[in-house]
Structures are given as structure tokens and as C-alpha cells.
Amino acid sequence: MPQAPVIAAIATVAGTAVSIKQGKEASAAQRRQQGLSARRSQRQAIREAQIRRAQSQVQAGAMGVTGGSGLAGGQASLSSQLGGSLGFAGQMSGLSQQVTMAQSKAQTAGAVAGLGMQAFANSDDISAGLKDIFS
């Protein structure tokens, strides 16, 4: 059955192509998921900063302090902490996306290498099969 090696080669190529495509789709979905998670974390940090800011204003008002450097300094500190948290979350999201992309590229390269090895291992069988088919 000289067609068997050719069919096997075609199946290997098709399987590798599908594997690469699915890997890329999974990688894209993971990047979207990471982006959503990062945005959710950022919104939560902003909400918490707003709550702390409001609580400090209420406490200052209860003590009869409606202005002054102490309250302003506390408010500025909250803003600074929020900025630091948002910056860190953004960096972590970016690094996570880089890791995902590197893993996807490595998986694709592995699939292509496997395909090449398979083609090399079957090259004699494929050549013989093609010769039989086209002779």
C-alpha cells in the first residue's frame, strides 16, 4: 500500500497545522483573560482608594478639621499608593502576556520541529510512495 506513507504525511501536516492554530487561539484567549483580570484589579484598587479618601474626609470632618496640611498630606498619600498599585498591576499584566507569548512561540516551534522530524523520518517512505503513485 504505497499511499499509506503519503496519507500519513498529510495527516501529520494537517494535525500540526491545527495544533498550531489552536495554540494561537488559546494564547489569544489567555491574553484577553489577563487583560480583563488586570482591569478588574485596577478598578478594585481605585474603588478602595476612593473609600479610604472618603473615610478620611468623614473622620476629619467629625474632628472639626476641614482643611489643613495633615488632611491634604493623607489624601496625597492615598493617591500615591493608588498610582503605585496601578503601575505594579500594569507591569505584572504586561509580564504575564510576555510569558504567554513566549510559551505559545515555543509550543509552535516544537510542533514545527516535530513535523520536520516526522517528515525526515518518513522521507524514504514518502518518496517511494510518490514514485509509485506517479509512475
N, C-alpha and C positions, 0 to 999 in steps of 0.2 A: 504494500500500500504506500506508494511514493508520495501521495498527497498529505499523509499524516504529518510529516515534518513541517510542511508549508502551513497547514491549518494550525499546528501548534505555535508556530512563529507568529501568525496573525493573531491568535488568541492572546499570546504574551504581549504583543504590542498594544492590542486593544485594552487588555487588562491594566497595563501600565498607564496608558493614557487616561483611563477612567480613574485610576488611583490618584494620579497627579491632579486631575480636575477636582476630585472630591477633597483632596488635601488642601487645595487652594480655597475652595468654598468653606471648608471648616475653619481655615485660618482667618478668612474674612469675617465669618460669623463670630469668632473669638475676639477679633479686634473690635467689632461693634459692641459686643458684650462688655469688654473692658472699658470702652468709651462711656457706655451707659452707667456702669458702676462708678467711674470717676466723676461723672456729672452728678450722680446721686450723692456721693460723698461731699462734693463741693457745696451742693445745696444744703445738706445737713450741717456742714460747718458754718455756713452763712446764717442759717436759722439759729444755731446755738449762739453765735456771736450777737445777733440781734436780741435774743432773750437775755443774755448777760448784760448787754448795754442797757436794755430797758430796766432790768432789775437794779442796776447800779443807780440809774436815774431815780427810781422809786425810793431806794434807800437814802439817797442824798436828799431828796425832797422831804422824806419823813424826818430827817435830822435838821431840816431847815437850810440845807446848803443847796442853792440852785445854780451856783456858778463857782468859779474858782479853779485854781490850778490843779488841785487834787482830783476833782471830778474830770477835768479835761485830760489829765495825765492817765487816769484809769481808762477813759474812753479811747485814747490814742493807743494804749497798750493792747486793748481788745482788738483794735483794728490791725495792729501789727501782728498779733498772734494769728488772726484770721488770714492775713496775707501769707504768713509762713506756712500755715496749714494747707492753703490752696496751692502754693508753689510746690510743696512736697508731694501733694496728691497728683499734681500735673506731671511732675518728674517720674513718679512711680508708674503712672499710666503710660508715659512715653517709653520707659524702660521695658515694661511688660509687653508693649506692642513690638518692640525690637526683638525681644526674646521669641515671641510668637512667629515673627517673620523669619528669624534665623532657623527656627525649628522647621518651618514649612519648607524653606530652601534646602535644608539638609535632607528632609524626607523626599523631596523631589529629586535631588541629586542621587540619593540612594536608589530610588526607583529606576532612574535612568541608567545607573551603573549596573543594576540587576538585569535590566533589559539588554544592555550591551554584553554582559557576561553570558546571558542565555543565548543571544544571537551568535556569539563567538563559539559557544559550546555546540550549537546546532548547525554551524555554518556548513560542515560537510554534508549533513543530512539535508539541509535546505538546498544546497547546490545540486545534490543528486536528485532530489525531488523535482526541482525546477527543470533539470535536464530531461527527466522522464516525461514531465508534462509537456514541454515544448519541443520534444523530439519527434 
